[in-house]
């Protein structure tokens, strides 16, 4: 163990105390020793900006699709694209709104010109469907 590592041991009593305090089950560590690495404050990363290596099985057509997209000029690597798509799903599920899009939406809703043009466009679409 390097000198910057920390070992914390949790007992059955520690775990029971955490449960009694109302800590969510997912946040309660298991009984036993847990090794943590210390990092300097300038090396602390947010969850969004840090990467975690995992093994995952994906359908081959999904991998093929993203690899083809990645092969196009100026395209992001396929793993980056998959990550971006998963992030979009996660943020949608969590109700995270893009502040830029929200600001634009608010501005458009205040614009009489936009509302008028939108109304005309919707009427045209309705007539086209009829």
Backbone as CSV, one residue per row, in Angstrom:
resi,resn,N_x,N_y,N_z,CA_x,CA_y,CA_z,C_x,C_y,C_z
1,UNK,0.853,-1.183,0.000,0.000,0.000,0.000,0.892,1.236,0.000
2,UNK,0.651,2.162,-0.927,1.437,3.393,-0.995,1.061,4.305,0.164
3,UNK,1.934,5.240,0.472,1.687,6.104,1.617,0.525,7.070,1.403
4,UNK,0.028,7.220,0.179,-1.109,8.098,-0.070,-2.436,7.348,-0.039
5,UNK,-2.391,6.052,0.229,-3.605,5.259,0.289,-4.199,5.319,1.689
6,UNK,-5.506,5.154,1.763,-6.215,5.126,3.038,-7.009,3.832,3.081
7,UNK,-6.988,3.173,4.222,-7.794,1.969,4.410,-8.797,2.263,5.512
8,UNK,-10.073,2.035,5.205,-11.134,2.209,6.193,-11.812,0.869,6.361
9,UNK,-11.982,0.481,7.597,-12.654,-0.789,7.882,-14.023,-0.501,8.478
10,UNK,-15.036,-1.093,7.872,-16.407,-0.941,8.351,-16.828,-2.235,9.032
11,UNK,-17.414,-2.086,10.218,-17.889,-3.243,10.975,-19.396,-3.386,10.785
12,UNK,-19.929,-4.483,11.280,-21.391,-4.682,11.247,-22.087,-3.544,11.986
13,UNK,-21.487,-3.089,13.094,-22.073,-1.995,13.879,-22.083,-0.693,13.071
14,UNK,-21.003,-0.439,12.318,-20.944,0.771,11.485,-22.061,0.755,10.448
15,UNK,-22.234,-0.382,9.811,-23.261,-0.517,8.775,-24.653,-0.357,9.389
16,UNK,-24.879,-0.969,10.551,-26.173,-0.846,11.225,-26.456,0.610,11.601
17,UNK,-25.440,1.320,12.043,-25.597,2.732,12.411,-25.983,3.559,11.190
18,UNK,-25.345,3.286,10.045,-25.659,4.021,8.815,-27.105,3.781,8.395
19,UNK,-27.545,2.528,8.520,-28.938,2.217,8.185,-29.889,2.949,9.122
20,UNK,-29.553,2.980,10.412,-30.391,3.659,11.402,-30.461,5.165,11.134
21,UNK,-29.388,5.722,10.563,-29.359,7.155,10.242,-30.118,7.469,8.961
22,UNK,-30.607,6.434,8.287,-31.409,6.638,7.082,-30.596,6.781,5.810
23,UNK,-29.339,6.390,5.836,-28.513,6.445,4.634,-29.029,5.406,3.654
24,UNK,-29.109,5.806,2.386,-29.625,4.886,1.363,-28.759,3.639,1.285
25,UNK,-29.386,2.508,1.052,-28.700,1.217,1.035,-27.548,1.183,0.031
26,UNK,-27.752,1.802,-1.135,-26.704,1.809,-2.169,-25.458,2.570,-1.732
27,UNK,-25.613,3.492,-0.780,-24.484,4.311,-0.335,-23.750,3.697,0.857
28,UNK,-24.282,2.629,1.405,-23.659,2.000,2.582,-22.613,0.993,2.117
29,UNK,-21.374,1.140,2.581,-20.326,0.194,2.172,-20.545,-1.172,2.809
30,UNK,-19.952,-2.179,2.220,-20.042,-3.521,2.795,-19.101,-3.633,3.985
31,UNK,-19.347,-4.609,4.808,-18.489,-4.863,5.965,-17.120,-5.316,5.463
32,UNK,-16.081,-4.777,6.053,-14.729,-5.167,5.675,-13.852,-3.963,5.419
33,UNK,-12.659,-4.227,4.901,-11.686,-3.164,4.630,-11.877,-2.633,3.213
34,UNK,-11.775,-1.314,3.093,-11.896,-0.640,1.814,-10.685,0.261,1.631
35,UNK,-10.013,0.124,0.504,-8.809,0.903,0.228,-9.154,2.065,-0.699
36,UNK,-8.721,3.256,-0.306,-8.955,4.468,-1.088,-7.618,5.110,-1.398
37,UNK,-7.537,5.764,-2.527,-6.325,6.476,-2.901,-6.555,7.961,-2.693
38,UNK,-5.606,8.625,-2.064,-5.687,10.069,-1.898,-5.221,10.732,-3.183
39,UNK,-5.865,11.826,-3.509,-5.422,12.632,-4.645,-5.371,14.083,-4.206
40,UNK,-4.528,14.835,-4.855,-4.442,16.250,-4.517,-5.684,16.951,-5.053
41,UNK,-6.070,18.093,-4.474,-7.286,18.790,-4.916,-7.282,19.144,-6.401
42,UNK,-6.091,19.378,-6.977,-6.053,19.712,-8.396,-6.257,18.488,-9.287
43,UNK,-6.366,17.306,-8.707,-6.595,16.089,-9.485,-7.972,15.496,-9.230
44,UNK,-8.861,16.220,-8.569,-10.210,15.729,-8.315,-11.047,15.996,-9.565
45,UNK,-11.713,14.972,-10.059,-12.480,15.070,-11.286,-13.961,14.903,-10.980
46,UNK,-14.787,15.548,-11.788,-16.220,15.327,-11.654,-16.551,13.984,-12.289
47,UNK,-17.684,13.423,-11.955,-18.086,12.151,-12.554,-18.191,12.273,-14.065
48,UNK,-18.687,13.423,-14.516,-18.882,13.613,-15.955,-17.554,13.612,-16.706
49,UNK,-16.501,14.119,-16.085,-15.227,14.252,-16.780,-14.265,13.103,-16.507
50,UNK,-14.686,12.106,-15.780,-13.803,10.974,-15.524,-14.347,9.749,-16.254
51,UNK,-13.458,8.865,-16.599,-13.844,7.662,-17.335,-13.650,6.442,-16.445
52,UNK,-14.464,5.433,-16.679,-14.386,4.190,-15.926,-14.358,3.044,-16.929
53,UNK,-13.409,2.169,-16.782,-13.317,1.019,-17.676,-14.309,-0.056,-17.200
54,UNK,-15.131,-0.523,-18.157,-16.062,-1.625,-17.876,-16.031,-2.600,-19.045
55,UNK,-16.552,-3.768,-18.829,-16.781,-4.729,-19.912,-18.279,-4.793,-20.118
56,UNK,-18.699,-4.655,-21.362,-20.125,-4.629,-21.657,-20.363,-5.366,-22.972
57,UNK,-21.450,-6.076,-23.064,-21.828,-6.748,-24.294,-22.915,-5.924,-24.974
58,UNK,-22.638,-5.486,-26.210,-23.605,-4.747,-27.008,-23.898,-5.548,-28.272
59,UNK,-25.071,-5.340,-28.825,-25.414,-6.017,-30.078,-24.439,-5.592,-31.161
60,UNK,-24.059,-6.535,-32.004,-23.047,-6.253,-33.022,-23.501,-5.191,-34.016
61,UNK,-24.809,-5.124,-34.305,-25.260,-4.099,-35.251,-25.098,-2.692,-34.666
62,UNK,-25.204,-2.563,-33.359,-24.989,-1.263,-32.709,-23.527,-0.847,-32.847
63,UNK,-22.624,-1.764,-32.547,-21.188,-1.465,-32.678,-20.855,-1.132,-34.131
64,UNK,-21.380,-1.921,-35.054,-21.128,-1.683,-36.480,-21.613,-0.289,-36.891
65,UNK,-22.796,0.084,-36.450,-23.357,1.403,-36.772,-22.443,2.529,-36.281
66,UNK,-22.019,2.463,-35.021,-21.191,3.534,-34.469,-19.784,3.535,-35.070
67,UNK,-19.264,2.378,-35.418,-17.953,2.345,-36.081,-18.032,2.966,-37.473
68,UNK,-19.132,2.738,-38.174,-19.305,3.369,-39.491,-19.408,4.883,-39.347
69,UNK,-20.149,5.333,-38.339,-20.240,6.781,-38.104,-18.872,7.360,-37.784
70,UNK,-18.083,6.631,-37.005,-16.757,7.104,-36.607,-15.783,7.142,-37.773
71,UNK,-16.032,6.347,-38.800,-15.127,6.296,-39.957,-15.282,7.508,-40.872
72,UNK,-16.355,8.278,-40.697,-16.574,9.453,-41.534,-15.583,10.559,-41.158
73,UNK,-15.261,11.415,-42.113,-14.303,12.499,-41.831,-14.760,13.383,-40.660
74,UNK,-13.821,13.725,-39.814,-14.039,14.612,-38.663,-15.016,14.060,-37.626
75,UNK,-15.283,12.767,-37.656,-16.213,12.167,-36.698,-15.482,11.805,-35.415
76,UNK,-16.221,11.841,-34.316,-15.668,11.426,-33.030,-15.482,9.913,-33.033
77,UNK,-14.571,9.392,-32.201,-14.409,7.938,-32.092,-15.730,7.276,-31.674
78,UNK,-15.879,6.022,-32.076,-17.170,5.361,-31.843,-17.533,5.253,-30.361
79,UNK,-16.555,5.038,-29.483,-16.872,4.946,-28.058,-17.358,6.290,-27.522
80,UNK,-16.789,7.370,-28.020,-17.220,8.712,-27.622,-18.654,8.956,-28.075
81,UNK,-18.979,8.503,-29.279,-20.345,8.671,-29.779,-21.351,7.861,-28.963
82,UNK,-20.985,6.630,-28.628,-21.877,5.796,-27.803,-22.083,6.461,-26.448
83,UNK,-20.999,6.974,-25.865,-21.090,7.654,-24.572,-22.021,8.863,-24.658
84,UNK,-21.913,9.637,-25.750,-22.756,10.817,-25.922,-24.235,10.431,-26.019
85,UNK,-24.512,9.346,-26.729,-25.901,8.893,-26.853,-26.447,8.409,-25.512
86,UNK,-25.628,7.682,-24.765,-26.056,7.223,-23.438,-26.275,8.409,-22.499
87,UNK,-25.406,9.418,-22.586,-25.564,10.620,-21.763,-26.876,11.321,-22.086
88,UNK,-27.225,11.421,-23.372,-28.478,12.065,-23.772,-29.674,11.339,-23.167
89,UNK,-29.643,10.012,-23.186,-30.727,9.222,-22.580,-30.782,9.470,-21.078
90,UNK,-29.609,9.438,-20.421,-29.556,9.650,-18.975,-30.107,11.032,-18.603
91,UNK,-29.661,12.060,-19.319,-30.109,13.414,-18.999,-31.596,13.590,-19.266
92,UNK,-32.102,12.931,-20.308,-33.544,12.985,-20.559,-34.300,12.327,-19.408
93,UNK,-33.829,11.161,-18.974,-34.477,10.444,-17.876,-34.442,11.242,-16.576
94,UNK,-33.344,11.969,-16.359,-33.190,12.757,-15.130,-33.845,14.130,-15.241
95,UNK,-34.356,14.461,-16.417,-35.001,15.757,-16.603,-34.015,16.901,-16.698
96,UNK,-32.782,16.607,-17.079,-31.777,17.654,-17.223,-32.062,18.403,-18.507
97,UNK,-32.148,19.720,-18.399,-32.433,20.529,-19.575,-31.182,21.276,-19.987
98,UNK,-30.999,21.386,-21.283,-29.887,22.148,-21.825,-30.172,23.631,-21.585
99,UNK,-29.337,24.327,-20.795,-29.613,25.734,-20.490,-29.634,26.614,-21.738
100,UNK,-28.831,26.265,-22.729,-28.788,27.048,-23.958,-30.109,26.922,-24.706
101,UNK,-30.592,25.689,-24.845,-31.864,25.463,-25.532,-32.996,26.104,-24.749
102,UNK,-32.958,26.021,-23.423,-33.985,26.640,-22.588,-34.040,28.139,-22.777
103,UNK,-32.873,28.778,-22.855,-32.816,30.228,-23.047,-33.374,30.613,-24.407
104,UNK,-33.038,29.837,-25.430,-33.554,30.111,-26.777,-35.074,29.944,-26.789
105,UNK,-35.548,28.871,-26.158,-36.986,28.636,-26.108,-37.730,29.776,-25.430
106,UNK,-37.188,30.250,-24.318,-37.809,31.368,-23.603,-37.846,32.619,-24.485
107,UNK,-36.740,32.857,-25.187,-36.657,34.036,-26.059,-37.672,33.940,-27.189
108,UNK,-37.801,32.760,-27.781,-38.750,32.577,-28.876,-40.189,32.746,-28.406
109,UNK,-40.486,32.255,-27.209,-41.850,32.378,-26.692,-42.238,33.823,-26.411
110,UNK,-41.260,34.676,-26.235,-41.516,36.103,-26.006,-41.607,36.887,-27.306
111,UNK,-41.252,36.268,-28.428,-41.227,36.952,-29.723,-42.579,36.845,-30.424
112,UNK,-43.252,37.982,-30.602,-44.539,37.999,-31.310,-44.363,37.550,-32.760
113,UNK,-43.236,37.933,-33.360,-42.963,37.552,-34.744,-42.850,36.030,-34.873
114,UNK,-42.139,35.412,-33.941,-41.987,33.955,-33.977,-43.341,33.269,-33.784
115,UNK,-44.106,33.735,-32.812,-45.418,33.121,-32.527,-46.315,33.229,-33.759
116,UNK,-46.295,34.385,-34.415,-47.117,34.598,-35.611,-46.707,33.642,-36.733
117,UNK,-45.402,33.550,-36.999,-44.913,32.667,-38.058,-45.196,31.201,-37.722
118,UNK,-45.042,30.843,-36.464,-45.320,29.467,-36.036,-46.795,29.138,-36.230
119,UNK,-47.653,30.072,-35.875,-49.097,29.875,-36.030,-49.453,29.649,-37.502
120,UNK,-48.887,30.481,-38.394,-49.147,30.320,-39.831,-48.654,28.964,-40.324
121,UNK,-47.479,28.564,-39.884,-46.899,27.283,-40.310,-47.781,26.118,-39.847
122,UNK,-48.265,26.188,-38.611,-49.129,25.120,-38.089,-50.442,25.044,-38.859
123,UNK,-50.995,26.212,-39.230,-52.227,26.223,-40.019,-51.993,25.594,-41.393
124,UNK,-50.847,25.896,-42.010,-50.504,25.311,-43.307,-50.408,23.795,-43.201
125,UNK,-49.743,23.324,-42.159,-49.576,21.865,-41.958,-50.934,21.207,-41.770
126,UNK,-51.802,21.880,-41.007,-53.132,21.318,-40.753,-53.926,21.229,-42.052
127,UNK,-53.821,22.247,-42.907,-54.524,22.230,-44.194,-53.950,21.150,-45.128
128,UNK,-52.638,20.931,-45.047,-52.006,19.919,-45.891,-52.483,18.523,-45.522
129,UNK,-52.731,18.297,-44.256,-53.166,16.962,-43.784,-54.633,16.711,-44.116
130,UNK,-55.416,17.760,-44.262,-56.862,17.609,-44.474,-57.203,17.131,-45.863
